[in-house]
């Protein structure tokens, strides 16, 4: 029962943090969640959660990375593949080498290999935390770079960390073996994710063709897919994280199945809830670990000169965070300089990524550290040789540094990103608007063509009933008239008419939504007065909810 109470407590804290963000909108949700976790873990309250890094990596990261891989625009990832690769792989290796030597220089008791391992764990970024801080105000190209980087550098950071950790334990390291193994681990993880996702798509198609289209079953399979991808990849000693990402990316292609509207609606709702809960739990768990980490550090220092030694360690954290920021900024600026020079030589057009000093600072401070850094650092073993009783040197200090960098990166982003974003107007993506109008235009034409060629009167039940045949013809004409009205609006090239058409769509949808909500209120009234039964309420309510979800989705799309 204790575990059940703990889970319920953590879920309650996630909900409280969201309410707190409404009351304190100037404080990002991740900061509130860390504070809440720290408060309930303080000795006075006594809430304690034993953190198991391997369980954390398997339970939390696969679904979140799967969801990110599913939702992130694939075309944008391919468009920015060069800059994303430089950030996700090049910057990680650059950081590991330079920051590793710097950490070893600052703290000689941390061996060079262990310093490389710590630097590797300080490299992965967390785009979820950045989204929570910027609240959607970051320019789209920069947000896409941060999303792509965070999807890929989790794997590069963890793989580099494992090699450095093995070198720290065994004292053996080969750059050739590490490079070959890195490629095998990365490509193997991607292959496992793609194959499993494709197989699930084939299974779902086979089920649908046989009429087995229960939404709950399909959604359950999709919920299990990221965990399966992670476990299978880890079993074959390849990257489970990249496997989960690849499975999500592939699923966004194979999930375009017909007659699956109810499944997609349920799936969207379930994954929205899952992301909300898991993202909150990650930062609350970080807060829960803080008191224990601080106590271990204080015990390591001893009672004498405790305050001054603690201040020295905090100063070291500031120095390490500063060098990480400087390295990231230098890497971004130097890469942009080289790309600009190459573009001039090749006479290529400039990218839509704004290569300004402000953009470089936004990308630099947007590299917030998060869940992967915490889980990886906590996975450092207690002993180098358990049988001989040789403990891993400075393990508690390394964990303390990692947590300090996570907090500093979050606080710095919370303070400076909003300041840097002042004055930046979110430009309307004209290319996207054009594609959206074209999509609505083509689909409207397809609908009209389908209605024109549909011969419902060939049905004997309709042809033998004059009243029914007349009703079918009138209904077809009314629906086709609505589609033609939309087509006229899309075909009109004047900006004024386009704006008017969009406003008309918004007003129409607003009125339809109000009508649907009035229907729902009346349905509730009938139920309260026992005029209808629960089964009728559910049936009508499901239909109304489906219509409202469709209208709301169309409104957001426009």
C-alpha positions as CSV (number, residue, x, y, z in Angstrom):
1,X,0.0,0.0,0.0
2,X,2.9,2.3,0.7
3,X,3.9,2.3,-3.0
4,X,0.3,3.0,-4.1
5,X,0.1,6.0,-1.7
6,X,3.4,7.2,-3.1
7,X,2.2,7.0,-6.7
8,X,-1.0,8.9,-5.8
9,X,1.0,11.5,-4.0
10,X,3.3,12.1,-7.0
11,X,0.3,12.3,-9.3
12,X,-1.4,14.8,-7.0
13,X,1.8,16.9,-7.0
14,X,1.8,17.0,-10.8
15,X,-1.8,18.4,-10.7
16,X,-0.9,20.9,-8.0
17,X,2.1,22.1,-10.1
18,X,-0.2,22.9,-13.0
19,X,-2.6,24.8,-10.7
20,X,0.4,26.7,-9.3
21,X,1.5,27.7,-12.8
22,X,-1.9,29.4,-13.2
23,X,-1.5,31.3,-10.0
24,X,2.2,32.1,-10.6
25,X,2.4,32.4,-14.5
26,X,5.8,34.0,-14.3
27,X,7.4,30.8,-12.9
28,X,7.8,28.0,-15.4
29,X,6.2,24.7,-14.5
30,X,9.5,22.7,-14.3
31,X,10.8,25.0,-11.5
32,X,7.5,24.7,-9.6
33,X,7.7,20.9,-9.9
34,X,11.3,20.7,-8.6
35,X,10.4,23.0,-5.7
36,X,7.3,20.9,-4.8
37,X,9.4,17.7,-5.0
38,X,12.0,19.2,-2.7
39,X,9.4,20.4,-0.2
40,X,7.7,17.0,0.2
41,X,11.1,15.2,0.4
42,X,12.3,17.4,3.2
43,X,12.9,15.5,6.5
44,X,9.9,17.2,8.1
45,X,7.5,15.5,5.7
46,X,9.6,12.4,5.1
47,X,8.5,11.5,1.6
48,X,11.2,9.4,0.1
49,X,11.5,7.7,-3.3
50,X,14.3,5.4,-4.1
51,X,15.5,6.4,-7.5
52,X,16.5,3.5,-9.8
53,X,18.2,5.0,-12.9
54,X,17.7,1.9,-15.1
55,X,14.0,1.7,-14.3
56,X,13.7,5.5,-14.8
57,X,15.3,5.2,-18.2
58,X,13.0,2.4,-19.3
59,X,9.8,3.8,-17.8
60,X,9.9,7.5,-18.5
61,X,12.1,8.2,-21.5
62,X,10.8,5.8,-24.2
63,X,7.2,7.1,-24.2
64,X,8.3,10.7,-24.1
65,X,10.9,10.3,-26.9
66,X,8.4,8.2,-28.9
67,X,5.8,11.0,-28.6
68,X,8.4,13.6,-29.6
69,X,9.5,11.5,-32.6
70,X,5.8,11.0,-33.6
71,X,4.9,14.7,-33.4
72,X,8.0,16.6,-34.5
73,X,7.7,17.6,-38.2
74,X,9.9,15.2,-40.1
75,X,10.3,17.5,-43.1
76,X,11.8,20.1,-40.8
77,X,14.1,17.6,-39.2
78,X,15.4,16.6,-42.7
79,X,15.6,20.3,-43.7
80,X,17.8,21.1,-40.7
81,X,19.6,17.7,-40.7
82,X,23.1,19.3,-41.0
83,X,22.8,21.8,-38.0
84,X,21.0,19.2,-35.9
85,X,23.8,16.6,-36.5
86,X,26.4,19.2,-35.6
87,X,24.6,20.0,-32.3
88,X,23.6,16.4,-31.4
89,X,26.8,14.7,-32.2
90,X,29.6,17.2,-32.9
91,X,28.8,19.4,-29.9
92,X,28.5,16.4,-27.6
93,X,32.0,15.2,-28.5
94,X,33.4,18.7,-28.4
95,X,31.9,19.2,-24.9
96,X,33.0,15.9,-23.6
97,X,36.7,16.5,-24.6
98,X,37.0,20.2,-23.5
99,X,34.7,20.1,-20.5
100,X,36.1,16.8,-19.4
101,X,39.6,18.2,-19.2
102,X,38.3,21.3,-17.5
103,X,36.5,19.2,-14.8
104,X,39.6,17.1,-14.2
105,X,41.6,20.3,-13.9
106,X,39.2,21.8,-11.4
107,X,38.8,18.6,-9.4
108,X,41.9,16.4,-9.7
109,X,40.3,13.7,-7.5
110,X,37.9,13.0,-10.4
111,X,39.9,10.9,-12.8
112,X,40.1,12.1,-16.4
113,X,37.9,9.2,-17.7
114,X,35.3,9.9,-15.0
115,X,35.4,13.6,-15.9
116,X,34.7,12.6,-19.5
117,X,31.8,10.5,-18.3
118,X,30.4,13.4,-16.3
119,X,30.8,15.8,-19.3
120,X,29.0,13.3,-21.5
121,X,26.1,13.3,-19.1
122,X,26.0,17.1,-19.0
123,X,25.7,17.2,-22.8
124,X,22.1,16.0,-23.5
125,X,19.5,18.8,-23.6
126,X,15.8,18.7,-22.8
127,X,13.5,20.4,-25.4
128,X,10.4,19.8,-23.1
129,X,11.8,22.1,-20.5
130,X,12.6,24.8,-23.1
131,X,9.0,24.7,-24.4
132,X,7.8,25.2,-20.8
133,X,10.0,28.2,-20.3
134,X,9.5,29.9,-23.7
135,X,5.7,29.1,-23.9
136,X,5.8,28.8,-27.6
137,X,7.4,32.2,-28.3
138,X,10.7,30.8,-29.6
139,X,11.0,31.2,-33.4
140,X,10.1,28.0,-35.2
141,X,13.4,27.3,-36.9
142,X,15.3,27.6,-33.6
143,X,12.7,25.4,-31.8
144,X,13.1,22.8,-34.5
145,X,16.8,22.8,-34.0
146,X,16.5,22.3,-30.2
147,X,13.8,19.6,-30.7
148,X,16.0,17.7,-33.2
149,X,19.1,18.1,-31.0
150,X,17.3,16.8,-27.9
151,X,15.9,13.8,-29.8
152,X,19.4,12.7,-31.0
153,X,21.9,13.9,-28.4
154,X,20.3,11.7,-25.7
155,X,21.7,8.7,-27.5
156,X,25.1,10.2,-28.3
157,X,25.5,11.5,-24.8
158,X,24.5,8.1,-23.2
159,X,26.7,6.1,-25.5
160,X,29.7,8.4,-24.9
161,X,29.0,8.2,-21.1
162,X,29.1,4.4,-21.2
163,X,32.4,4.3,-23.0
164,X,33.9,6.9,-20.6
165,X,32.5,5.0,-17.6
166,X,34.0,1.8,-18.8
167,X,37.3,3.4,-19.3
168,X,37.1,4.8,-15.7
169,X,36.4,1.4,-14.3
170,X,38.8,-0.8,-16.4
171,X,41.4,1.8,-17.4
172,X,41.1,0.6,-21.1
173,X,39.9,2.8,-24.0
174,X,40.2,2.6,-27.8
175,X,39.0,5.5,-30.0
176,X,38.7,3.1,-33.0
177,X,36.6,0.6,-31.1
178,X,34.5,3.3,-29.6
179,X,33.8,4.9,-33.0
180,X,32.8,1.6,-34.6
181,X,30.7,0.6,-31.6
182,X,29.0,4.1,-31.6
183,X,27.9,3.6,-35.2
184,X,26.6,0.1,-34.6
185,X,24.7,1.2,-31.5
186,X,23.1,4.2,-33.2
187,X,22.2,2.5,-36.5
188,X,21.1,-0.6,-34.7
189,X,18.8,1.3,-32.4
190,X,17.3,3.2,-35.4
191,X,16.8,-0.1,-37.3
192,X,15.1,-1.8,-34.4
193,X,12.6,1.1,-33.9
194,X,11.7,1.3,-37.5
195,X,11.2,-2.5,-37.9
196,X,9.0,-2.8,-34.8
197,X,6.9,0.2,-35.7
198,X,6.4,-1.1,-39.3
199,X,5.4,-4.6,-37.9
200,X,2.9,-2.9,-35.6
201,X,1.4,-1.0,-38.6
202,X,1.1,-4.3,-40.5
203,X,-0.6,-6.0,-37.5
204,X,-3.1,-3.1,-37.1
205,X,-3.9,-3.2,-40.8
206,X,-4.5,-6.9,-40.6
207,X,-6.8,-6.4,-37.6
208,X,-8.8,-3.6,-39.3
209,X,-9.3,-5.7,-42.4
210,X,-10.9,-8.3,-40.3
211,X,-13.1,-5.8,-38.5
212,X,-11.1,-5.8,-35.2
213,X,-11.1,-2.1,-34.9
214,X,-11.7,-1.6,-31.2
215,X,-9.9,1.8,-30.4
216,X,-8.8,0.7,-26.9
217,X,-6.9,-2.3,-28.3
218,X,-5.1,-0.3,-31.0
219,X,-4.2,2.4,-28.5
220,X,-2.9,-0.2,-26.1
221,X,-0.6,-1.6,-28.7
222,X,0.7,1.9,-29.5
223,X,1.3,2.5,-25.8
224,X,3.4,-0.6,-25.5
225,X,5.4,0.1,-28.7
226,X,8.0,2.5,-27.2
227,X,8.7,0.2,-24.3
228,X,9.0,-2.8,-26.6
229,X,11.4,-0.8,-28.9
230,X,13.5,0.2,-25.9
231,X,13.7,-3.2,-24.3
232,X,14.4,-5.1,-27.6
233,X,17.1,-2.6,-28.6
234,X,18.8,-2.8,-25.2
235,X,18.6,-6.6,-25.4
236,X,20.6,-6.5,-28.6
237,X,23.0,-3.9,-27.0
238,X,22.0,-1.1,-29.3
239,X,20.5,2.3,-28.4
240,X,17.1,1.9,-26.8
241,X,16.6,5.7,-26.8
242,X,17.2,6.0,-30.6
243,X,15.0,3.0,-31.1
244,X,12.1,4.7,-29.3
245,X,12.6,7.9,-31.3
246,X,12.7,5.9,-34.6
247,X,9.6,4.0,-33.7
248,X,7.7,7.2,-33.1
249,X,8.9,8.7,-36.4
250,X,7.9,5.6,-38.3
251,X,4.6,5.3,-36.5
252,X,3.6,8.8,-37.8
253,X,3.8,7.3,-41.3
254,X,2.2,3.9,-40.8
255,X,-0.6,5.2,-38.6
256,X,-2.4,6.8,-41.5
257,X,-5.0,4.0,-41.6
258,X,-8.6,4.5,-42.9
259,X,-11.6,4.2,-40.6
260,X,-9.6,5.0,-37.5
261,X,-11.1,8.3,-36.5
262,X,-12.2,7.1,-33.0
263,X,-8.8,5.4,-32.5
264,X,-7.0,8.6,-33.4
265,X,-9.1,10.7,-31.0
266,X,-8.6,8.2,-28.2
267,X,-4.9,7.9,-29.0
268,X,-4.4,11.7,-29.0
269,X,-6.2,12.0,-25.6
270,X,-4.2,9.2,-24.0
271,X,-0.8,10.5,-25.2
272,X,-1.7,14.0,-24.1
273,X,-2.4,12.8,-20.6
274,X,0.7,10.5,-20.6
275,X,3.0,13.4,-21.6
276,X,1.4,15.7,-19.0
277,X,1.9,13.2,-16.2
278,X,5.4,11.9,-17.2
279,X,6.9,15.3,-17.9
280,X,5.7,16.4,-14.5
281,X,6.9,13.3,-12.7
282,X,10.4,13.7,-14.1
283,X,11.0,17.1,-12.5
284,X,9.2,16.2,-9.3
285,X,11.5,13.2,-9.0
286,X,14.4,15.5,-9.5
287,X,13.2,17.6,-6.6
288,X,12.7,14.5,-4.4
289,X,16.3,13.6,-4.9
290,X,17.7,17.0,-3.9
291,X,17.6,16.6,0.0
292,X,19.3,13.2,-0.2
293,X,22.0,14.5,-2.5
294,X,22.6,17.5,-0.3
295,X,22.8,15.3,2.8
296,X,25.3,13.0,1.2
297,X,27.4,15.9,0.2
298,X,27.3,17.4,3.8
299,X,28.2,13.9,5.2
300,X,31.1,13.7,2.7
301,X,32.4,17.1,3.7
302,X,32.2,16.5,7.5
303,X,31.1,18.9,10.3
304,X,34.2,21.1,10.1
305,X,34.3,24.0,7.6
306,X,31.0,22.7,6.2
307,X,29.6,26.0,5.0
308,X,32.8,27.2,3.3
309,X,33.5,23.8,1.6
310,X,29.9,23.8,0.4
311,X,30.2,27.3,-1.1
312,X,33.4,26.1,-2.8
313,X,31.6,23.2,-4.4
314,X,28.7,25.5,-5.5
315,X,31.3,27.8,-7.1
316,X,32.7,24.9,-8.9
317,X,29.3,24.1,-10.3
318,X,29.0,27.7,-11.5
319,X,32.3,27.4,-13.3
320,X,31.4,24.1,-15.0
321,X,28.1,25.5,-16.1
322,X,29.8,28.6,-17.4
323,X,32.3,26.6,-19.5
324,X,29.4,24.5,-20.9
325,X,27.6,27.7,-21.9
326,X,30.8,29.2,-23.5
327,X,31.5,26.0,-25.4
328,X,28.0,25.8,-26.7
329,X,28.0,29.4,-27.8
330,X,31.4,29.1,-29.5
331,X,30.4,25.9,-31.3
332,X,27.2,27.5,-32.6
333,X,28.9,30.7,-33.8
334,X,31.9,28.9,-35.3
335,X,29.6,26.5,-37.2
336,X,27.5,29.4,-38.5
337,X,30.6,31.2,-39.6
338,X,31.8,28.2,-41.6
339,X,28.4,27.6,-43.1
340,X,28.1,31.2,-44.2
341,X,31.5,31.0,-45.9
342,X,30.6,27.8,-47.6
343,X,27.3,29.2,-48.8
344,X,29.1,32.2,-50.3
345,X,31.6,29.9,-52.1
346,X,28.8,27.6,-53.4
347,X,26.5,30.6,-54.0
348,X,23.7,29.0,-52.1
349,X,20.8,30.9,-50.6
350,X,20.8,31.7,-46.9
351,X,18.9,29.4,-44.5
352,X,15.7,30.6,-42.7
353,X,17.6,30.1,-39.4
354,X,18.4,33.6,-38.2
355,X,22.2,33.5,-37.7
356,X,22.4,36.5,-35.4
357,X,24.0,37.0,-32.1
358,X,20.6,36.9,-30.4
359,X,19.7,33.6,-32.1
360,X,23.0,32.1,-31.0
361,X,22.3,33.1,-27.4
362,X,18.7,31.7,-27.6
363,X,20.1,28.4,-28.9
364,X,22.9,28.5,-26.2
365,X,20.6,29.1,-23.3
366,X,17.9,26.9,-24.8
367,X,20.2,23.9,-24.2
368,X,18.6,23.1,-20.8
369,X,19.7,19.9,-19.1
370,X,17.0,17.6,-17.7
371,X,16.0,14.0,-17.2
372,X,18.7,12.2,-19.1
373,X,21.4,14.0,-17.3
374,X,19.9,13.1,-13.9
375,X,19.3,9.5,-14.7
376,X,22.6,8.9,-16.4
377,X,24.6,10.4,-13.5
378,X,22.7,8.5,-10.9
379,X,23.5,5.3,-12.8
380,X,27.2,5.7,-11.9
381,X,28.0,2.5,-10.0
382,X,28.8,2.6,-6.3
383,X,31.9,0.4,-6.7
384,X,34.7,0.0,-9.3
385,X,35.3,-3.4,-7.8
386,X,32.6,-4.6,-5.5
387,X,34.4,-7.7,-4.4
388,X,37.5,-5.8,-3.4
389,X,35.4,-3.0,-1.9
390,X,36.9,-0.3,-4.2
391,X,34.3,2.5,-4.3
392,X,33.8,4.7,-7.3
393,X,35.8,7.9,-6.4
394,X,33.8,11.2,-6.0
395,X,30.5,9.6,-7.1
396,X,28.4,11.8,-4.8
397,X,30.3,14.9,-5.9
398,X,29.6,14.1,-9.6
399,X,25.9,13.6,-8.9
400,X,25.9,16.9,-6.9
401,X,27.5,18.7,-9.9
402,X,25.1,17.2,-12.4
403,X,22.0,18.3,-10.3
404,X,23.5,21.7,-9.8
405,X,24.0,22.2,-13.6
406,X,20.4,21.0,-14.3
407,X,19.1,23.6,-11.8
408,X,21.3,26.4,-13.1
409,X,20.4,25.7,-16.7
410,X,16.7,25.8,-15.9
411,X,17.0,29.0,-13.8
412,X,19.2,30.7,-16.4
413,X,16.7,29.9,-19.1
414,X,13.8,31.1,-17.0
415,X,15.5,34.5,-16.5
416,X,17.2,35.2,-19.7
417,X,15.2,33.5,-22.5
418,X,12.1,35.7,-21.9
419,X,14.4,38.8,-21.9
420,X,16.0,37.7,-25.2
421,X,12.6,37.0,-26.7
422,X,11.3,40.5,-26.1
423,X,10.6,42.3,-29.3
424,X,10.7,39.2,-31.4
425,X,7.5,38.9,-33.4
426,X,6.2,35.5,-34.3
427,X,6.1,35.7,-38.1
428,X,3.3,33.9,-39.9
429,X,4.7,31.0,-42.0
430,X,3.4,31.9,-45.4
431,X,4.6,28.6,-46.9
432,X,2.7,26.7,-44.3
433,X,-0.4,28.8,-44.8
434,X,-0.2,28.2,-48.5
435,X,0.2,24.4,-48.0
436,X,-2.8,24.4,-45.6
437,X,-5.0,26.3,-48.1
438,X,-3.9,23.9,-50.9
439,X,-4.7,20.9,-48.7
440,X,-8.2,22.2,-48.0
441,X,-8.7,23.1,-51.6
442,X,-7.7,19.6,-52.9
443,X,-9.7,17.8,-50.3
444,X,-12.8,19.9,-51.0
445,X,-12.5,19.0,-54.7
446,X,-12.1,15.4,-53.9
447,X,-15.3,15.5,-51.7
448,X,-17.3,17.2,-54.5
449,X,-16.1,14.7,-57.0
450,X,-17.0,11.7,-54.7
451,X,-20.5,13.1,-54.2
452,X,-21.0,13.8,-57.9
453,X,-20.0,10.2,-58.9
454,X,-21.8,8.5,-56.0
455,X,-24.9,6.8,-57.4
456,X,-27.0,6.2,-54.3
457,X,-30.1,6.1,-56.4
458,X,-28.9,2.7,-57.7
459,X,-29.7,1.3,-54.3
460,X,-33.2,-0.4,-54.7
461,X,-34.2,0.7,-51.2
462,X,-33.7,4.3,-52.4
463,X,-34.9,4.1,-56.1
464,X,-38.2,2.5,-55.1
465,X,-38.9,5.3,-52.5
466,X,-39.5,8.6,-54.3
467,X,-39.4,10.6,-51.0
468,X,-36.2,9.1,-49.9
469,X,-34.6,9.6,-53.4
470,X,-35.6,13.3,-53.3
471,X,-34.1,13.6,-49.8
472,X,-30.8,12.1,-50.9
473,X,-30.6,14.4,-53.9
474,X,-31.3,17.5,-51.7
475,X,-28.8,16.5,-49.1
476,X,-26.1,15.9,-51.8
477,X,-26.8,19.3,-53.3
478,X,-26.6,21.0,-49.9
479,X,-23.3,19.4,-49.0
480,X,-21.8,20.0,-52.4
481,X,-22.9,23.7,-52.2
482,X,-21.0,24.0,-48.9
483,X,-17.9,22.5,-50.4
484,X,-18.2,24.8,-53.5
485,X,-18.5,27.8,-51.2
486,X,-15.3,26.8,-49.5
487,X,-13.6,26.3,-52.9
488,X,-14.7,29.8,-54.0
489,X,-13.1,31.2,-50.9
490,X,-9.9,29.3,-51.6
491,X,-9.8,30.2,-55.3
492,X,-10.1,33.9,-54.6
493,X,-6.6,35.4,-54.6
494,X,-7.3,38.7,-53.0
495,X,-6.0,39.0,-49.4
496,X,-9.2,40.7,-48.3
497,X,-11.4,37.9,-49.5
498,X,-9.1,35.3,-47.9
499,X,-9.2,37.0,-44.6
500,X,-13.0,37.3,-44.9
501,X,-13.3,33.6,-45.7
502,X,-11.1,32.7,-42.7
503,X,-13.2,34.9,-40.4
504,X,-16.4,33.3,-41.8
505,X,-15.0,29.9,-41.1
506,X,-14.2,30.9,-37.5
507,X,-17.6,32.4,-36.9
508,X,-19.4,29.3,-38.3
509,X,-17.3,26.9,-36.2
510,X,-17.8,29.1,-33.1
511,X,-21.6,29.0,-33.6
512,X,-21.6,25.3,-34.3
513,X,-19.5,24.7,-31.1
514,X,-22.0,26.8,-29.0
515,X,-24.9,24.8,-30.5
516,X,-23.2,21.5,-29.6
517,X,-22.5,22.7,-26.1
518,X,-26.1,23.7,-25.7
519,X,-27.1,20.2,-26.8
520,X,-24.9,18.8,-24.2
521,X,-26.3,20.9,-21.4
522,X,-29.8,19.9,-22.5
523,X,-28.7,16.3,-22.4
524,X,-27.4,16.7,-18.8
525,X,-30.8,18.4,-17.9
526,X,-32.7,15.4,-19.3
527,X,-30.5,13.0,-17.4
528,X,-30.9,14.9,-14.1
529,X,-34.7,14.8,-14.5
530,X,-34.5,11.1,-15.4
531,X,-36.1,11.6,-18.7
532,X,-33.5,9.4,-20.4
533,X,-31.3,6.5,-19.4
534,X,-27.5,6.4,-18.9
535,X,-27.0,4.3,-22.1
536,X,-28.7,7.0,-24.2
537,X,-26.7,9.7,-22.5
538,X,-23.4,7.9,-23.3
539,X,-24.5,7.3,-26.9
540,X,-25.5,10.9,-27.6
541,X,-22.6,12.3,-25.6
542,X,-20.1,10.3,-27.6
543,X,-21.5,11.6,-30.9
544,X,-21.5,15.2,-29.6
545,X,-17.9,14.9,-28.3
546,X,-16.8,13.5,-31.6
547,X,-18.4,16.4,-33.5
548,X,-16.9,19.0,-31.1
549,X,-13.4,17.4,-31.3
550,X,-13.6,17.5,-35.1
551,X,-14.7,21.2,-35.1
552,X,-12.1,22.1,-32.5
553,X,-9.4,20.4,-34.6
554,X,-10.5,22.2,-37.7
555,X,-10.6,25.5,-35.9
556,X,-7.0,25.1,-34.6
557,X,-5.9,24.0,-38.1
558,X,-7.2,27.2,-39.6
